[in-house]
Amino acid sequence: MNKIKITVMRKARYDDLIEKYENPIEHACDLQEGQVFICDG
């Protein structure tokens, strides 16, 4: 199996899209820049 590594490089917040498609929320994403996820594919 191949290992897959995903690293959070940047967080973006699009308030216009949140207002259009979501209920108002304060924290759209709990990920941190530099956070790494590794899974077996």
Secondary structure, DSSP 8 states (H G I E B T S, - for coil): --EEEEE-------HHHHHHHS---S-S----TT-EEEEE-
